[in-house]
Amino acid sequence: MENKMVLDTRTKLMNAAIDLMAAKGYKGVSTKEIAATAGVSEMTLFRNFGSKQNLLEKAVDHYHYSIEMTHIFNENVIGDLRSDLLMISQMYHELMERNRKLFLIVLSDHELVEIREKAQKHPRKLLELLTNYFKDMESKNKLVSTDAEMQAITFMWMNYGAFLSQLFVKSELTAKSKQDFMRSSVDLFVRALSP
């Protein structure tokens, strides 16, 4: 296990990179600038990450949601479709909003395709968790017979679309709140999928 000082240094470097790249773009930031902002030498950055791209890749992996979502499914799901889907939706949006800068960085630069591809493991994990949840609810007769994976991907894309609609623009598309959206979309799922 890595010691706390190494982990703290890596965290400082990742946070500095995220803040700088969100403000200036991936190409607009040098490793020297990232290191200086983190309060370490450029050599320390290279020793820990090897390159700016690897640093960003590790930040995406470190701050993404699959570990927290796994914990939520394992510890917080109670077997009530409305409560569970609302909680999952709320946590998803909290985690996505917390990682907003990372999404702006990775989605804004066409040269970061490789990082976007590797980051797909996180939504794949969420798809697996949701699919298994829907299958489990169906086996307990708490859900109509359905294509669990299709329902999972529909739920994910609906929430991802809501997040993306406000990622690049500050103005609201509607006066309806995100909470209103989550309650309404969960209600639709519950009405459609309840036995």
N, C-alpha and C positions, 0 to 999 in steps of 0.2 A: 504494500500500500504506500502510495506517495505521501510524503510528509506535508504538513499543513502549509509550510512556507512556499513549497513548489505549487501547491494547489491555489494558494492566494495569488501568487505571481501570475499563474495562467489565467485566473479569473480576471485580474486587473487588465491583462493584455487583451482578453476577449472583450471585456466591457469597453476598453478604450477603442478597439478596432470597430466595434459596433457603433459607438457614438460618432466617431470620425467618419466612417463610411456612410452612415445615414445622412450626415450633413454634407459631405463632399463627393459621395460616390466611391465605388470600389477603386477605380483608377486614380481618383483624386487624392489618395492617401498613401503615404510611403511607410515602409516598415520603421524607419527612423522616427517619424512623427508618432506612430502608434506607441513605440517604446517610450518616447519622451513623455507622452501623455500618461502612460501607465507608471512612469517613474522608475523605469529600468533601462538597461542598455539595449541597443539593437542586437547585440550578441546574445543576450538573454532571450529575446524573442526568437531568434533563429535556433537557439539551443532547445527551446521548448516546443516550437512549432515547425521549424524548417523553412517555412515560406509564408507569405501573406495569404495565399489561397488556402493553405492547410490550416492556418489560424482561423480563417472564416469558416471553413468546413467544420472544424472542431467546435466553434461557437454555435453553429447551426445544430450540430448534434447534441451539444451540451444543454442548450436552452429549449430544445423542442419538447413537445408534449407527450411523447409516447410513454415515458416512465410514469409521469403523474397520472395520465389517463388509465394506465394499467392499475395503478394503486386505487383510483376512484372505482373502477369496475370490481376490483377485489374486495374493497373495504366499505364502499358507500352505497352500492346498489342494494335496494330493499325488496325488489320484486313487484313494485307498483309501477306500471307503465308510465303514467303521467308524471309521477314524482321523479322516477329515474331519468326519463328523457329530458325533463326540464333541468335537472341537476347536471346531466351530461352536457347539455347545450350551454348552460351558464358557465360551466368549467371550461368548455372548449373556447368560448368567447373570451373569458378572462385570460386564458393561456395565450391565445392568438394575439390579443391586445398587448399583453406583456411583451410579446416577441415581435411587435409591429415593425420596429426598426430593422430587424433581420429580414423580414419579408420584403420591405422596401429595397433593401440592398440586393438581395438575391434575385428578386423579380425585375429589377431595373436594369441589370447588366446582362446582355446576351452572351457574354463570355463566361458566365457562371453556370452554364448548362449542366456541367458535371456535378456541381454542388447541388443543384436542384434535383438532379436524378438520384443522387445518394440520399437526399432528404426525403424521398418518397417512402422510405422505410417507416417513417412516422405515421403518415396517413394509412399505410398498409396495416400497421399495427392497430390503429383505431378501427379500421374496417373489420379486421379479425375480431376485435373485442365486441363491436356492435353486432356483427353477424352471430357470434356465439351467444350474445345476450338475447337476440330475437329468437334463436333456436331454442334456448333454454325456456324462455317465456312461452313459446309455442308448446313445448313438451309438458309444461305445467298447466296447459289449457287456459293461459292468460293472454293468448294471442291467437288470432285466426291462422289457419294454414296459409302460409305465404312463402315467397322466396326471400329468405332471411338476408341474403347478401344484397339483393336488390333494394330491400327496405333500408339496410345499413348505408349503402352508397347514396341513396336518395336523401337520407337524413344528413349525411356528411356534406354532400354537395350543396344542399340547401343552406346549411350553416356557413360553409366556406364562401358561398356566393354572397351571403349577407356581410361577411367580414371583408371580402374583396371590394364590395360596392363602396366601402368607405376608406379603403386603404390609400388610394392615390388622390382623393379629393376631400376637401374639408367640409363642403356643403352637404347638407342632408338631402337625400332623395325624397324623403317623406317626413312628415311631422311625427309619425309613429316611432316610438322608442324601440331600442333593441329588446328590452324586456317584453314589450307588446308583441314584437315579432316572435320571440321565443315561445311565449305562452300560446299564441295563435298557431304556430307551426306544430307545437307539441299536441295541441288540441286536435288538429287535423289528423295526426298520426294515431292518436288514441281512438278517435272516432272510427277511423278506417280499419284499425287493426284489432280492436277489442272484440271478443266473441259475443 
